[in-house]
Amino acid sequence: MALTSSDSIRPDAASFFALISCSKSKGGHKDIARDMYVSPLYRKSVQLAELWGVPFYILSAKYGLLRPDELIEPYEQTLKSATKKERQEWAQRVDKQLRELPRKEFIVLAGDDYFAPLVEAGSRDPLNYFAPMRSLSLGTRLAYLNEALKIERRSAAVRAAYELFEKMSASQMPPRLSDLLTSDLPTHGVYFFFDESETTRFSTIIPRLVRIGTHGISAGSTATLRNRLRTHFGTRAGQGNHRASVFRLHVGRALIERDNLQGQFPDWGKGQSAPREITDREAALEAKVSQYIGNLRVLAIPVIDTAGKSSMRATVERQFIAMFTEHLCALESGSPNWLGKFSDKPSIKETGLWNVRDVGEQYDLKFMTLLEAYLNKSSHR
């Protein structure tokens, strides 16, 4: 089961409690409630609540509402085998316990055997329940939890990425591309563009990431990082060539769509080159593209390697794109007025990145750890 980006929004840890049902599979000796239950469904539910940072309680067929640290004995009682009266009595007892808690909003990571009686017991004065797995089969609930866990772990990786960006920029706003090009740059690396008109929940210092890229990864390429960034920016006079930069092409197309300029620039993006009369006609739009891209904030990770499809630079670029967009389930999205929302490319609209290649690909959860180890090693050379 695939989650959408809206499903990936983590709950406010200060407002919610999670409710997790006990399981038939248990340990064989006295233990705290958290460690008593051993089924995959229970364990994954606990992992998700803890990744969210949301305190949880356990719905026990025998004990009612349990704190995770309560010491309990093993038991065989289940709600599935209980009579209707026994389920009603259990639900009334737990409903009363829930109403005594300091928070009245609950994320229910429990099956309908436990949730449905609770809803019925509190029907006269309903509590605020959010039950993302309601009416799902056991297999689908497991699939949901697996997807949710992966999203949360990917979210932790994105948070680590923004921490890396903050460190790289010395906790300041990164420089604009137009200014960066006047400074020293590594010959090889991976670059990151940020749009200061866009915010992110992952940082209060760095704006939202809007493009990831590198340069010359084809075998034998001698292109440098500066070459690539210069091609994206164009010249100080505002000239540029979108036929040499797919980034410029996408930005220009979005400007055409936003400002209804289709009639003025019918040849935008057509061909690898164009005659002088067409490029002259497109000069005004190229200038707008240069202005937009030149004002973006930029950081670059130095990666000295040999050009190739399996190079370190290609891997870093590909994994960063996948980290933000795996399965097209974006962990960030552009604001309604973000220029990319007017793109003719659905992947740009949906993911909030000016990227098309590698978008939606699988992300390796070990990547950020490996990258940080690589950067630490590189810094000590």
N, C-alpha and C positions, 0 to 999 in steps of 0.2 A: 504493500500500500504506500503510495507516494503522498507526502504532505505538500501543501502549498505554502507559499511564503507567509501567508497570514497565520497558518498553523504553527509556524516556527517562532512566533513572538513569545518570548518568555514571560511568565506571569510576574506580577509585582510581589517579590518575596516578602515585603512588609505587610501585605494585605491578605494573603491566602494561607490556608493550611491545605495540604494534600491528604486525601483519604485513600488508603491502600488496603485492599482486602487480604485477609490471611489466605493461606493455601493448605491444601490437604497434605502436601509434602512437608514434613517437619523434621527437626532434629529429634534425637532419641533421649534427651536429658534436659533437665531444668536449664533455662537460658533466658537472656533478655529477649524481649519480643522481636526486636529488629533482626536478631540472628536465629530465631526459632524456625522461621519459614524459609524453605529452600527451593521453591519452584522457580523456573526461569521467569514466569510472568511476574511473580512477586519481586524477585531480585532486580529485574529491569525497571519495575515501577519505582523501587527505592532509589536506584541509580539516577533515574530521571528527576525525581524530586530533589535529590541532593545536588545534581548539576544545576537545577533551577535555583537552588538556595532556598527552597520552600520547606518549612518544617512539616513533618507528616505525622499522622496517626494511623493506626492499624485497626481495621474493622474485623473484629474476631467474633466468630459464631458463638464462642463460649463466654468470652470476657467482655464483650461489647466494644467500647472504644479504648484502645490501648496506646499508651505512650511507648515510643520505641525502646526506652530504657527500663520498662517494667519487667520484673523477673516473673516468668510464668512456667508452668509445667506443660509437657506435651499433652495433646488431647486429640480426639477423633471426631468431634462434633462439627457439623457443617450446616449451613442454611439450606442447601439444596435438598437435604434429607429431612429438614424440619417440617412440621405441620404448618398450615396457614396461621393458626393461632400463635404458634411459637415464633414464627417470623414477625408477626405483628407486635408481639410483646418485646422481641429483640429490638425492633425498629423504634418503638416508643422509648425504650431505655436509651438507645444510642442518640436519638433525636434530642432528648433531654440533656445528655452529656454534651452534645455539640453546641447547644444554646448556651451552655455555661462557659464556653471558651471565649477568649478575648477577641477573636476574629470570627466574622460571620460569613466569610466567603470561602468556598471549598472547591478545589480541583479534585474530581473523583476519578482516581485511577483504579477503579474496581468494576467487577462485572455486575450485570443486571440483577443477579441473585441478591446482591447486597444493596445496590443502589435503588432499585424499584421499591422495596419496602420502606426505605428512608423517605423517599418522595411522598409516598402515601401517608406515612405517619405525620409528616409536617405539612400536609396539604392545606390546612386552614391558615397557616402562617408560614409560607414557604421560605426556606433558607436559600441563599444564593449559591446554587451549585453550577459548576461548569464540568460537564462530563464528555470529554472528547471521544471516549470509546463506547459510548452508550449504544446498545443494540448490536455491537460487533461480535462476531464469533471469536473463539479463543485464538485461532490461527491469525485472524485479522488484527486482533488486539496485540499479539506478539509482533506482527509486522509493523503496526503503528509505533510501538515502543522502540523497535529497532531503528526506524526512520527518525523518530524524535530524538533518540540518544545520539545518532550520528549528526543531526543538525546542531544539537547542543555542543558536541565536541568540535564541530566545525566552527561554531560560533566562538568557542574558546580560542581556536586557532586565529580567527579574524581579530579577536581582541589582542592576542599576542602580536599580530602583524601591526596593529595600530600602535602598540607599545614600542615596537621596533621603529616605526616611523617617527614617533616622538623622540626616541633616543637619537635617531639620525639627524633630526632637525634641532637638537638641543632644546627641546620643549618650546620651540618657537614656530610661528607660521613658516612653512617652507617657502623658498624663493619662487617668484614667478619665472616662467620659462624665459621670458624676454630678458630677465636679469641673470638667470643661471647661465645663459649662453655667453655671457661676458666673463665668466669665472672659469677656473680650472675644472676639468671633468675627467673622470677615468676614461681610458680608451675603450674599455669594454664593460658592459653592465646591463642591468635591467632597470627600466625607469617606471615611475609611478606618477600619474597626474591626479591632482586634487582640485575640486571646484569649490572655491571659498563661499559661493552662494548656497552650497549644499551642506547640511549638517549630518553628523553620524552619531549614533548612540554609543559608539565604541571609543570616542575621544572628545574631549572638550578643547583640544588644542589644534588637532589636525582636521581639516574639512573632509568631506566624503571622497573616497577614492573613485575616480571615474574612468581611468584607463590604465592598463598595464601593457608594457611592451619591451622589446629588446631590438637588436639590430643584427643584420648579416649572419643568420644562422645556417645559410646554405654552405656546403663544403667549399672551401677555398675563398670565401668572402673576406674582403679586407675592410669592410665598412666599420666605422667607429661609432661609439655612442653619440659623440657630438654631431657627426654626419646625419644620424637619424633624427635627432632632436631638431637640427637645423632644417631638415626637410619638412618636418611637421610644422615648424614655425614660419618658414619662408624667410623673407628679407626684412631688414629694418624699415624699408620703404613700404612694406605691406604687401609685397608681391609674394606669390607662392604657386605651387603646382600640385593640385589635388590628384593628378594622374600619377604622381610619384609617391603619394602618401595616402593610404587608405583611411587614416585618421581624418585628414583634411576632407576626403571625399564624403565620409559619413557626416561630419559637422556641416559641410556645405549643403548636403541633401536635407538635413534637418532644418536648416535656415530657409531653404526653398519651400519646404512643406509648411513651416510655421508662418512664413510671411507671404505665402501664395505667389511665389516667384517662378512658377513652372514655365510660364510663357517667356520670361526673360532669359532663362538659362536651360533651353531644351537639350543641350549637348553635355550637360554636367555629368561626368563619370563615363562618358562614352569614349572607348578607345584608349590605347596606351599613350597616344599623342594627339595633337590637334593643330590645325593650321592657325596662323597668326590672327586671322580675323575672328576665330572663335575664342582664342585665349585673351584677345583684347576685350571682347565682349564680356568675358567671365572675370575680368580683373577686379571689378567692384566687389563681387562675391568673394573672390580669393582674399581681398583685403579684410572683409568681415570675418572670414575664417581665421586669418592670421591674428586679428585682434582678439578673438575668443580664445584661441589656443595659447597665444602669448600671455594672456592674463591668468592662465591656469597655474597652480602651484605644482612644483615638481621636486621629486627626490629620486636618487639613483643609487642602487646597490652595486658596488664594483664587483664584477665577476670576470676574472682574467682566465680565458680558456680558448680552445681552438674551435673555430666555427664548425657547426654540424647539427643535424637534427636531434642528436642525443646529447648535445653539449649541456654543461651546467646551466648556461644562460637560458637555453631553450626549456630545460626542466623547470627552472625557477619561474619563468614566465608562465608556462603551462599550468603549474601547480597553483600559482597565485590566482589565475583566472578561474580554475576549478574550485578553489577554496571559496570564492565569492559566489559561484554560480552553479554548483553541482546540481544535476537533474533540473536545471532552470529554476531551482528553488533559491532565489536570491535572499541573502541575509540582510541586504540593504536595498532600498529602492529610491529612485529619484523623486524629488518633489514634483508636484503637478506642473510647475513652470520650468523645470529643468529642460534644457534644449534637447537632450536625447529623447524626451517623450514624444518629440515630433519626427523621430527617425522613421524611415520606411523599413527598418530592420526590427522585427518583433523582439529579437534577443536583446537589442540595445534598450528598447522600451522596458522590457520586463526585468532585466538584470541591473540596470543603472550603470552599466559600463559601456564605454565606446569600443567594445570588443565584439568580434563575431567568431573568429577562429578560437577553438578550444572551449568556448562557452558551453556549459552544461556537462563537461566531461567529469570523470570520477576523480575525486580528491583523495590523496594519500594522507591519512590522519597523522602520520609520522613526519610529514614534510617540515613543519615549522621547527620541530626539535632538531631535525637534520640541518636545516638552514642556519639556525642559531649556532650550532656546533661548527659549521663551515665558516661562518663569519668570525666567530671567536678565534678559530685557528688561523684565519687569514690575517686578523689584526695583530697576531703575535709573531708573524713572519718578519 
